[in-house]
């Protein structure tokens, strides 16, 4: 994620969730332009409080295991919002870019169930 500025985004909350939910999830974080990761990595679904200086960003990679019988696409959604716990006096002039989804179609070699 990126904060194009012009203001910092302190006390923001990042939530990354998948539908259907993945099992055995873990994640890693790397920084861009002066941001600080909440941790180098972790286990489970991603839900962290972050602060992004203007012009900075964080890159998260999440790994997980999908159910072997999954036939629908796997949808991963990330949402960033202000935290009620931290005073945030930044006005977000474009809240339409605070959520994004990625649709991953499941490709299988064998789908007949006779493997």
HUTA-V616606 format. One record per helix or strand of 2 or more residues. SS is the DSSP state (H for helix, E for strand). FROM is the first residue (numbers start at 1). TO is the last residue. If there is no record, write none. Layout:
<<SS | FROM | TO> <SS | FROM | TO>>
//
This chain:
<<E | 2 | 3> <E | 9 | 19> <E | 23 | 32> <E | 41 | 43> <E | 46 | 52> <E | 56 | 65> <E | 74 | 82> <H | 95 | 97> <E | 99 | 104>>
//
